């Protein structure tokens, strides 16, 4: 049973039809405070799809919550330190929520919540402080990737990058069975989006800071978007580099861990933009869908590997698109119409993702003036 410090709140969902497509749409939250879906790389639903997790600032800081999709009832899952925004994700066991708060990794059983448990405490084992990147797991649920950053150390970034200085970051691999972390590598000017290979715990991808893949004046070999680190050797090599006069954003793994999906964009005007993928070694580049109108930005593959859901990033004019990967046909599901203003810090991006059985999509929209969490039923 829930412990006494876990707070239950009344349902506040609003079920209505999307104005343009007529599809049923559930606005899960309505409070006058920021509420935000989990990052699109992560999992937001329990395995039985009864509960949805999200973060909200309704109690004065950022905390994890769950929504019972049968009743709409909301439940706060922690009274501890505030959750780092994009770190939350459901474990492959389908019931435990993991997140980063302070200098620790925490978990709680979403289906039967009690006192959250610390599964890893940094305690200065590695330089810097724990970063709030999404906790993504190997298929067996044993490993995840962590990062620490040193915000007080400025390191010059090589010529050609969009930033002049960066902060050193350290890539770690956390063994969730033992609670022990090991250092993989240090990247002097920082990185983002660390992701352990779902099917290979000895490889972790990351994106070097500086967005140098946007610089068309650099030699092609210096425009790498995604690096892959070898846990055993601590060495990194390029995995994903954009084509000439193109750039790449927002890669994430297919559910089976066999392909890395990403957006291939026109470097000048964004469109045309394509949903593409490569295999685990960065080869077999495939283009699955191209839009000449919508600014596709964040997306996720369905659990059965058949569909891809993508948001669009044009302010106040942005649909949610479902792509059939077998036919390359796209269908507009609804219009979140996010503002894009302030980006990630203001929870102004949609970040859609599927439920484990593919019956729902969750996303964030601030079209009401305050970021809220939504669910779109697909059945």
N, C-alpha and C positions, 0 to 999 in steps of 0.2 A: 504494500500500500504506500501511497505517497507520504513523505514525511511532512511534519507540520509547517516547515518553512517553504514548502512549495505552494504557490498561490494559484487558485482556480479563478478564472474570470468568465463572465457570461459570454455567450455567442454574440458576435457582432457582424456576422457575414451578411452579405447582400447578394441574392441570386437574381440575375436578370439576363436578358439577351443582349449580345453585343449590338451596338447601334447599326453597324454596317453589314455584318455577316448573319446576324440573327442567331448565332450559336449561343448556347447557355454558358454563362460565365459567372463564377463565384468570386466575389470580393471577400476574402477571408477576414481581413482586418479593416477597422473603420476609425480607430482612435486617432486623436489629433497629435500623433507622434510618429516618427519614422518607424515603419515596419518593412522588413526586406526579406525576400526569398534567399535561400542559400545560393552560393556562386554556382554558375551553370555547370562547372566541371564536377560538382559534388552531387550526392544523392540526398533528396529532401523528404522522401516518404519511407515509412516502415515497409517491410516486405509484404505485409498483408494489405498495404495501401489504406489502412484505416487512419493513420496519423501522419500529419504533415508538420515538419519542423521549420522554424524561421526565427529570425532575431527581431527584437523590437526595443525601442527606447522609451516605451510608455511609462516605465518606472524610474525614469531619470538617467538610466545608463543602458548600455547594450547588453541584453540578456537573451538566452535561448528560450523559446516557447514551443509548444506543440498545439496543433488544432485537431480535434476529433472530427473527422470528415463525415461521421454519422450524425453528430449532434451540433457541431459548430463550437463546442465548448473549448476554451483556451486554457492552457496550463503553463505557468512559468516553471522552468526546469532547473533553475539554479538561483541561489542567492549570493553566490560568491563574487569574485572579481568579474568585471565586464568581459564579455566574449570579444575577441578580436574578429572584426567584421566578417571576413571571408573564410575563416578557418573551419566553420561548421560543416560536418558531413555525417550521414548515416554510414555505419560500418557494413561490410558485406553480410554480416549475420542478420541484417534487416531489422535490428531493434536497438542497438546501442548508438547513441549520438556522441561523436568526439568533437572537441573544439580546443582552441588555445585561449587561455586567460592568464594574464600575468606572465609568470615564467614557468608555466606548467601546461601539460596536456591533460584534459579532463574527459570523462565519459559518464553517461547516465543511460539507464534502460528507459527508453521512451515509452515502451508498452506498459511498464510497471515502475514508474519513477520513484526513486528514493533519494538518499543523499548522493550527490555526484562524487565520483571517485577520481583521485589523481593517479594517472597511469605513468606519468613521467614528470620529473621536476628538474628543471635546468640547473639551478643552483650554481651557476658559474662554471659548469663543466667545460663550456666552449666559449670563445670570445663573443661579445655582443649579447643581444637580447633576442628572445624568440620572436619571430615574425608571424604575421597572421595570414599566411597563405592557406589555401584549401587543403585539408587533410584528405588525401586520396590514397587508396589502398591497393595492395596486390589482391589478386582474385581470391586467394585463400584467407585474406584478412590479417595476415601476420605482420606485414610491414607497411610503413608509410614514410614519406619524406618530410623532413623539417628543415627550417632555415633559421639562422641567427644573423642579425645585422649589427653593424657598429656605426650608429648614426653620428657619433662625435668624431669620426675619422674621415677626412676628405682625401680622396685619391684621384689624381688626374686621369681622365679617360683618354685613350688614344685618339688622334686626329680622325675626323670623319664621323664621329658620333654626335647625336643630337644634344648630349649633355657634356659639359666641360669637366665636371667632377662627379664622383660617385662614392658610395660607402661600401667598405668590404662586407661581403656576405659569406656565410659558411653553410655548406650543404651537409645535412645529416641524414642518416637512415635510422629510424626508430623501429626496434623489434617489440611489438606489442605483447608478445608472450613473456618476454623477460623484463620489459620496461627499460631496456638499455639502448642508448643511442651511440652511433659511431660516426666519426667525422669522415666525410667522403672527399671534399675538396674545399678550397677557399678561392673565391672569385673576387679579385681586388676591387673592382668598381661596382659590384653588386649584381643581383639577378632577381627575376620574378618567376612565377608559375612553375615551381618545382613539382614534378610528377614522377612517382615511381612507376616503372613499367608494370602494368597489371599482371602480365604473364612472366615477368623476369625481375625478381627483386634485386638483382645485381646491376641494374641499369636505371638511371634517373635522368629525366630530361629537365632542362631549365632554359630560361630566356635571359641572355645577358642584358644588363641595363644599357640604355643609350639609344635604343631603336635605330641602330646603324643600318638595318635592312631597308630603311627609307631613303638612304643616301645613294642616289643613282650614279654619283661620281666615283664611288669606291670600286675597286676591282671586285669581281663577283665573289671571290673567295673570302672577302672581308664583310660580305653582306649577310652572313648567316643569321637566321632568326632563332633557331633552336639548336642547343647543344645537348649531347648525351654524355653523362659521366659514368665511368666504370667504377663500381664500388670497390672492387678488389685492388685496382691500381691507383685510383684517385685521379686518373687522367680524363680529360674531356675532349671530344671531337665534334665537328659539325654534323648535324643530322638533317636539318631542313634549311635550305637556302632558296630565296625567291628567284623566279625567272627574271630575265633582264627587263627593266622598266616596270617591274611588278614588285609588290611587297606582300608580306604574310602577317596575319594576326590570329590570335586566340585558338591555338591548337588544343585538342583534347583527344583522349583515347576512346576508341570504340569499346563497348562493354566487354567484348571477348579479349581485348588487349592486342588484337592483331593489326589494327590500322590506326594511324594518327590522322585525325581530321583537322582541317584548318580552313581559313579564308584567304584566297588568293585575290589580291586587289590591285586595281590600277593605281599606281603611285601618285598620279597627279589629281584625278578627280574622283577617286574611289571606285566608281563604276566604269566598266563592268567589273563585277565581283563574282567569284566562283567558290562553291563549296568543293574542296578537293581533299584527297587523302594520299598517304604513302604507307608502305609496309613498315614493319618494326625496325628495319635497317635503313629507312629513308629512301627506298627505291619503289618502283612500280607506281609512279605518280599517276593518279586518276582524277579526272574532273567529273563531278557528279551533277552539278547544277550551276547555271549562270544567270544572274540577274543584271539587266541593263538599266533598271530603274531604282530598285531598293538598295539602300546602304546596308547590306547584310553585315552583321558584326559579331554576334555570339550565338553558338548553337551546340546541339548535342544529338548524338545518335540514339535511336530508340533501343530498348533492351533486346529486341529480336533482330536488330541490325537492318531493318527494312526502311526506316524513315529517319529523317534529320529535321529537327525543328530549329529555326533561326529567327532571331529578332532583326530589326532594322534600326538604323541610328540616324534618322533624319528627324529633327526636332518637331514634335507635335504632329508628325505625319509618318507613323512607323507601324506597320503591320507585323503580326506573327505569322510565319510562313512554314508550312509543312511540306517537305520535299520527299517524294517517293524516289529512293535511291536506285530502284530497278528501272524506272521509266524516265527519270530526270524531270518529272513534272512537279510543279509547285502549286500549292493551294493556300490562299489566305484564310487563316483560322479566325482571327479577330484583330482589333486595332488597339494595342496598349497605348499608343501615342504618347510615349514618354517625352519629357522635356529635353533630355540629354544635358541639361544645364548643371554644371558642377560635377558631372560624371560619377565615378565611383564614390568619392567622399560624400556626395549628396544623395546617394542611392537612386540615381536618375537613369540607370541602365536596366534593361529588361531582364537579361540573363535567364532564358527559359531552360527548363530541363524536364525530362520524363520521369514518371513513376516507374517502379520496378517491373510492373506488369504491362506498362504502356497504356494504362487507362486514363491517365491524367497528365497534364502539363502544368507546372507552376512557374510563375514569373512575378516580377515587380513592375509596378507602374505608378508614376506620380501625377497622372493626368487629373486627379482630384485636387491637386495642390500639395498633397502630402504623400510620400511613398507608401504604398500599401501592397499587401501580398494577395495574389490572385491564383485561382485554380481553374483550368479549362478541362472539363470532362470530354473525353474523346469517344465514349461509347453512347 
